[in-house]
Amino acid sequence: MDMEIKNNVEMEEIILTKEDLIDDELKEAICKICYFDINPIDSSRDLIAPCGCRGSIKYVHKSCLRMWRFKGKNIKEIKTCEQCYCEYNVDEDRLPHFLFIKAVTGFVIFIMVILAHFFINSFIDAISFILEDAHTEIYQIQKNIILQRHIIPESAIGYFYTIAIIVSFYQFFFRFNILYILNYVFTVWRLIQFNYKIDKIYLNLLNLYYGRCMYNDIYVHMEYFFIFLLNYRYN
């Protein structure tokens, strides 16, 4: 019985010691943005530790952090601390539902495919009109070869090739990888020249994989945008 009482007393002393250390740490803590312990805006002491930073840069005022995140940083950096690279965990943040972000991302990609399909086919029609008007023998020969293989329709390309073009542009401008680009171009060339089913399956798999990568990137950008939109006006 005495041992149990002694252990309880020791545990209470340890808890009190930890609380005292935390209190002492908070008393000495300052905001890593404004370098004051008292909030210069409303004279409160609303220091929080929203990320994984330690030591003298652990604490920050809520209002200072909000102003820095939503008025002093790029949109793509508002979720992450630039020093410890951990995501901020702030209770007051207004966050969009992930299903809403998924729906918006899907809608953006749908509009992108529709517009790209229209402009690509308009460009092809314009080039075809110019070449047909010139009555060049080379054009007629190439056109007959392509049409006989049923690779590309006479007046337009399908959504399959539209998606392939979008993915290619995405990889070239946003995730530049020379090996991927060469592999992709070589696969398309084989498909045009020989029209093997295995190449079409392989190209579909490439489109699916890199289309998924594109979807994830757009999803992240949409999430950042709506977090910024929901929180900016409250600063």
Rosetta blueprint (number, residue, H / E / L):
1 M L
2 D H
3 M H
4 E H
5 I H
6 K H
7 N H
8 N H
9 V H
10 E H
11 M H
12 E H
13 E H
14 I H
15 I H
16 L H
17 T H
18 K H
19 E H
20 D H
21 L H
22 I H
23 D H
24 D H
25 E H
26 L H
27 K H
28 E H
29 A L
30 I L
31 C L
32 K L
33 I L
34 C L
35 Y L
36 F L
37 D L
38 I L
39 N L
40 P L
41 I L
42 D L
43 S L
44 S L
45 R L
46 D L
47 L E
48 I E
49 A L
50 P L
51 C L
52 G L
53 C L
54 R L
55 G H
56 S H
57 I H
58 K L
59 Y L
60 V E
61 H E
62 K H
63 S H
64 C H
65 L H
66 R H
67 M H
68 W H
69 R H
70 F H
71 K H
72 G L
73 K L
74 N L
75 I H
76 K H
77 E H
78 I L
79 K L
80 T E
81 C L
82 E L
83 Q L
84 C L
85 Y L
86 C L
87 E E
88 Y L
89 N L
90 V L
91 D L
92 E L
93 D L
94 R L
95 L L
96 P L
97 H L
98 F H
99 L H
100 F H
101 I H
102 K H
103 A H
104 V H
105 T H
106 G H
107 F H
108 V H
109 I H
110 F H
111 I H
112 M H
113 V H
114 I H
115 L H
116 A H
117 H H
118 F H
119 F H
120 I H
121 N H
122 S H
123 F H
124 I H
125 D H
126 A H
127 I H
128 S H
129 F H
130 I H
131 L H
132 E H
133 D H
134 A H
135 H L
136 T L
137 E H
138 I H
139 Y H
140 Q H
141 I H
142 Q H
143 K H
144 N H
145 I H
146 I H
147 L H
148 Q H
149 R L
150 H L
151 I L
152 I L
153 P L
154 E L
155 S L
156 A L
157 I L
158 G L
159 Y H
160 F H
161 Y H
162 T H
163 I H
164 A H
165 I H
166 I H
167 V H
168 S H
169 F H
170 Y H
171 Q H
172 F H
173 F H
174 F H
175 R L
176 F L
177 N L
178 I H
179 L H
180 Y H
181 I H
182 L H
183 N H
184 Y H
185 V H
186 F H
187 T H
188 V H
189 W H
190 R H
191 L H
192 I H
193 Q H
194 F H
195 N L
196 Y L
197 K H
198 I H
199 D H
200 K H
201 I H
202 Y H
203 L H
204 N H
205 L H
206 L H
207 N H
208 L H
209 Y H
210 Y H
211 G H
212 R H
213 C H
214 M H
215 Y H
216 N H
217 D H
218 I H
219 Y H
220 V H
221 H H
222 M H
223 E H
224 Y H
225 F H
226 F H
227 I H
228 F H
229 L H
230 L H
231 N H
232 Y H
233 R L
234 Y L
235 N L
